[in-house]
Amino acid sequence: MTPNEAIVLFQRALLMALLMAGPMLIFGLVAGVAVSIFQAVTQIQEMTLTFIPKILAVVAALFLFMPWMLNQMIRYTTETFGRISFLQ
């Protein structure tokens, strides 16, 4: 395996990690902003109020995107194993 091939494999792994984490991070971000706006409007400054909506949003995103994530991981894994066996 040449250094260029290793770099390509590493780049693809980082991209896959971002794709897997992206939907849950976005849902958590939107939930956090919504709770922050709600706290600013109602002047409720309870610190524990932000955790439950964020956790629920991340779990909802996980269940919503799970089939897509599994398909992406299966495709990535088969392509990676195919590249590794081709390189040897």
Backbone as CSV, one residue per row, in Angstrom:
resi,resn,N_x,N_y,N_z,CA_x,CA_y,CA_z,C_x,C_y,C_z
1,MET,0.853,-1.166,0.000,0.000,0.000,0.000,0.905,1.237,0.000
2,THR,0.626,2.118,-0.909,1.413,3.343,-0.992,0.853,4.374,-0.026
3,PRO,1.624,5.408,0.288,1.112,6.462,1.164,-0.136,7.148,0.605
4,ASN,-0.211,7.299,-0.714,-1.396,7.927,-1.297,-2.647,7.082,-1.089
5,GLU,-2.523,5.787,-1.218,-3.660,4.901,-0.987,-4.087,4.937,0.481
6,ALA,-3.124,5.001,1.386,-3.444,5.090,2.810,-4.149,6.409,3.122
7,ILE,-3.712,7.478,2.488,-4.353,8.780,2.708,-5.788,8.765,2.208
8,VAL,-6.015,8.142,1.056,-7.380,8.047,0.521,-8.268,7.244,1.466
9,LEU,-7.762,6.127,1.984,-8.537,5.338,2.942,-8.845,6.133,4.202
10,PHE,-7.872,6.890,4.683,-8.080,7.704,5.883,-9.089,8.816,5.627
11,GLN,-9.013,9.457,4.463,-9.970,10.513,4.124,-11.386,9.963,4.037
12,ARG,-11.516,8.793,3.430,-12.847,8.188,3.327,-13.397,7.809,4.707
13,ALA,-12.514,7.366,5.605,-12.953,7.032,6.958,-13.425,8.281,7.703
14,LEU,-12.707,9.386,7.552,-13.131,10.628,8.199,-14.450,11.126,7.631
15,LEU,-14.611,11.043,6.319,-15.860,11.462,5.698,-17.028,10.608,6.183
16,MET,-16.803,9.308,6.315,-17.854,8.424,6.802,-18.213,8.747,8.251
17,ALA,-17.221,9.061,9.061,-17.500,9.430,10.459,-18.337,10.706,10.518
18,LEU,-18.023,11.672,9.663,-18.813,12.909,9.626,-20.231,12.645,9.136
19,LEU,-20.379,11.790,8.142,-21.715,11.461,7.648,-22.546,10.740,8.701
20,MET,-21.921,9.893,9.487,-22.659,9.166,10.514,-23.057,10.067,11.684
21,ALA,-22.198,10.994,12.038,-22.477,11.860,13.187,-23.305,13.081,12.806
22,GLY,-23.284,13.474,11.540,-23.919,14.709,11.099,-25.395,14.859,11.441
23,PRO,-26.258,13.895,11.079,-27.686,14.078,11.372,-27.980,14.234,12.860
24,MET,-27.305,13.468,13.696,-27.569,13.574,15.131,-27.060,14.891,15.690
25,LEU,-25.918,15.344,15.203,-25.400,16.638,15.653,-26.310,17.784,15.218
26,ILE,-26.833,17.715,14.000,-27.724,18.769,13.524,-29.022,18.792,14.324
27,PHE,-29.598,17.619,14.580,-30.819,17.574,15.384,-30.559,18.099,16.794
28,GLY,-29.434,17.735,17.387,-29.087,18.251,18.714,-28.883,19.748,18.706
29,LEU,-28.270,20.273,17.647,-28.065,21.714,17.528,-29.389,22.451,17.417
30,VAL,-30.287,21.947,16.580,-31.593,22.595,16.419,-32.380,22.557,17.720
31,ALA,-32.349,21.428,18.406,-33.048,21.331,19.690,-32.439,22.285,20.715
32,GLY,-31.125,22.406,20.733,-30.471,23.322,21.673,-30.820,24.776,21.400
33,VAL,-30.860,25.149,20.129,-31.226,26.528,19.785,-32.682,26.796,20.146
34,ALA,-33.560,25.826,19.879,-34.976,26.004,20.214,-35.169,26.158,21.718
35,VAL,-34.486,25.342,22.495,-34.598,25.449,23.959,-34.011,26.770,24.440
36,SER,-32.917,27.205,23.844,-32.319,28.491,24.236,-33.257,29.651,23.951
37,ILE,-33.910,29.616,22.794,-34.878,30.672,22.466,-36.050,30.621,23.433
38,PHE,-36.531,29.407,23.748,-37.617,29.262,24.714,-37.214,29.804,26.085
39,GLN,-35.985,29.514,26.512,-35.517,30.018,27.799,-35.382,31.539,27.780
40,ALA,-34.954,32.098,26.678,-34.802,33.549,26.601,-36.164,34.244,26.619
41,VAL,-37.142,33.640,25.950,-38.468,34.250,25.894,-39.174,34.156,27.236
42,THR,-39.080,33.005,27.892,-39.801,32.806,29.147,-38.976,33.182,30.371
43,GLN,-37.716,33.469,30.181,-36.787,33.817,31.258,-36.645,32.700,32.289
44,ILE,-36.801,31.475,31.827,-36.534,30.304,32.669,-35.076,29.934,32.439
45,GLN,-34.273,30.014,33.473,-32.837,29.762,33.320,-32.413,28.482,34.035
46,GLU,-33.204,27.446,33.863,-32.886,26.155,34.457,-31.871,25.433,33.575
47,MET,-30.736,25.063,34.127,-29.665,24.452,33.350,-30.018,23.037,32.886
48,THR,-30.792,22.305,33.674,-31.111,20.932,33.311,-32.192,20.851,32.240
49,LEU,-32.854,21.947,31.939,-33.913,21.955,30.934,-33.375,21.673,29.538
50,THR,-32.130,21.959,29.271,-31.589,21.794,27.928,-31.234,20.345,27.598
51,PHE,-30.990,19.518,28.592,-30.488,18.168,28.321,-31.551,17.234,27.758
52,ILE,-32.739,17.231,28.313,-33.774,16.281,27.896,-34.179,16.490,26.436
53,PRO,-34.480,17.720,25.992,-34.823,17.884,24.569,-33.679,17.504,23.625
54,LYS,-32.446,17.803,24.011,-31.314,17.429,23.160,-31.180,15.915,23.061
55,ILE,-31.301,15.228,24.174,-31.202,13.769,24.172,-32.320,13.167,23.331
56,LEU,-33.545,13.676,23.493,-34.661,13.167,22.711,-34.469,13.439,21.225
57,ALA,-33.941,14.595,20.871,-33.708,14.928,19.468,-32.642,14.016,18.862
58,VAL,-31.585,13.740,19.606,-30.527,12.869,19.096,-31.040,11.436,18.941
59,VAL,-31.820,10.960,19.888,-32.384,9.614,19.787,-33.364,9.541,18.612
60,ALA,-34.181,10.583,18.416,-35.101,10.609,17.278,-34.335,10.596,15.957
61,ALA,-33.259,11.364,15.876,-32.440,11.369,14.658,-31.803,10.002,14.438
62,LEU,-31.384,9.367,15.503,-30.780,8.042,15.381,-31.779,7.044,14.813
63,PHE,-33.013,7.039,15.329,-34.020,6.119,14.819,-34.462,6.492,13.408
64,LEU,-34.523,7.769,13.111,-34.955,8.225,11.793,-33.928,7.893,10.716
65,PHE,-32.651,8.086,11.015,-31.600,7.889,10.030,-30.907,6.533,10.108
66,MET,-31.346,5.658,10.985,-30.675,4.372,11.148,-30.634,3.530,9.868
67,PRO,-31.723,3.397,9.109,-31.614,2.601,7.875,-30.595,3.188,6.885
68,TRP,-30.608,4.490,6.727,-29.661,5.140,5.826,-28.232,4.952,6.325
69,MET,-28.036,5.095,7.615,-26.699,4.939,8.184,-26.190,3.513,8.008
70,LEU,-27.050,2.535,8.207,-26.637,1.140,8.023,-26.268,0.866,6.565
71,ASN,-27.064,1.396,5.634,-26.737,1.209,4.216,-25.408,1.853,3.866
72,GLN,-25.162,3.045,4.391,-23.901,3.722,4.120,-22.719,2.945,4.699
73,MET,-22.877,2.442,5.916,-21.792,1.688,6.540,-21.521,0.376,5.811
74,ILE,-22.570,-0.306,5.364,-22.375,-1.553,4.621,-21.654,-1.263,3.307
75,ARG,-22.081,-0.215,2.607,-21.441,0.140,1.343,-19.979,0.521,1.561
76,TYR,-19.723,1.326,2.589,-18.356,1.752,2.895,-17.468,0.546,3.248
77,THR,-17.998,-0.353,4.052,-17.216,-1.506,4.486,-16.883,-2.424,3.312
78,THR,-17.867,-2.687,2.462,-17.594,-3.557,1.323,-16.610,-2.906,0.352
79,GLU,-16.740,-1.600,0.133,-15.789,-0.915,-0.744,-14.380,-0.911,-0.144
80,THR,-14.293,-0.681,1.158,-12.981,-0.656,1.809,-12.313,-2.028,1.766
81,PHE,-13.066,-3.089,2.081,-12.496,-4.429,2.011,-12.118,-4.782,0.577
82,GLY,-12.906,-4.334,-0.381,-12.572,-4.565,-1.775,-11.291,-3.858,-2.176
83,ARG,-11.115,-2.635,-1.704,-9.880,-1.899,-2.005,-8.671,-2.549,-1.336
84,ILE,-8.838,-2.989,-0.112,-7.721,-3.593,0.609,-7.315,-4.902,-0.056
85,SER,-8.283,-5.718,-0.440,-7.928,-6.985,-1.092,-7.326,-6.738,-2.475
86,PHE,-7.757,-5.666,-3.138,-7.202,-5.334,-4.447,-5.771,-4.832,-4.317
87,LEU,-5.436,-4.165,-3.216,-4.107,-3.583,-3.034,-3.048,-4.634,-2.729
88,GLN,-3.440,-5.773,-2.188,-2.439,-6.766,-1.784,-1.972,-7.604,-2.915
